[in-house]
Amino acid sequence: MSVIEVKASQSYKVHIGRGLLGRCGDMTAEVINPCRIAIVSDDNVFPLYGETVKSSLESAGFTVSCYVFPHGEQSKSHDNLLKLYGFLAEESFTRSDCIAALGGGVTGDLAGFAAASYLRGIDYVQIPTSLLAQVDSSVGGKTAVDIPAGKNLVGAFKQPRLVLADIDTLGTLPDEFFHDGMGEVVKYGMIWSEKLFELLESGDVKSHLEDIVSSCVDIKREVVETDEFDKGLRMILNFGHTLGHSIEKTQNFCGLSHGMAVAVGMYMITKAAEKNGIIAEPISDRLRRCLETNHLPWSVDIPAETLFANSVNDKKRFSDDINIIICKTIGKAEIVKMPVTEYKKLITD
Ligand code: GLY
């Protein structure tokens, strides 16, 4: 098992290993005195792991309630958030009580934002069960819900008290969800670590899962410790995301999943930067092969003009300039601020 400590405004440990769900009660009791705890989970994940987590928490002295909601991005809504607040209030949760987010990115974001806002903030722990949540969304304290104007537009920074990434849960993930998470994993290789990228190029991912998740979390730790509130370095975690979000939006969030859309976004921006002379040594072919090896797409049938139009509404944009993340070599990302007109030329030429 690896333990990575994130020293942010609130410090906490991320445990990465096998068999953690059955020990989550004692591990949680090390950082939070036994109290009422609400397991927040969706109807796909709860039947698989809910009872194990509940009985472990109960054995450690917690009084457990369970809030289970329908799976899918549509549940990351204000409606569902209000229902969750109502549930916590009805169960008489106080500021000394806490939440356990058991599931993927939707669950972590929703439960985290409920924890950030209910009674002006209560503690929560993240128990991510998808690859995407283990390597990215459960660490770093970004929480949010979607509103009709866009994804993640209402949220807060709220660091968890503990993250338990049980690698065994990845064994039950359907292939498409595993591949989706690999989009974010390839991103970490591209922005920070050529060594990780080389391992991903080999295609031998499943036998190195614990090391891969640990490497990604450690990269995220370093980025979050440097820039917790996303004013500078943390933006590099958005490599491939400006175009990726645009793809998701153009397809009304019913087409490519997030990690797949990010994969296409990473390739498109790298290829465009290469064509425009921003990147000296070509790397896009290597990226494309790595994406293919990991069952990820690298192109999409949407006109570049449409992708441009839908990406300039992205919330990462400031004034008439846009921050684009470019990797000039594998393992190193740069934030490039450019006028929107130049960005348009970059991706539509
Ligand atoms: N998922 C990107 C970030 O945490 O900043």
Boltz pocket constraint, residues with backbone or C-beta under 6 A from the ligand:
constraints:
  - pocket:
      binder: B
      contacts: [[A, 136], [A, 137], [A, 139], [A, 140], [A, 142], [A, 230], [A, 234], [A, 237], [A, 238]]
      max_distance: 6.0
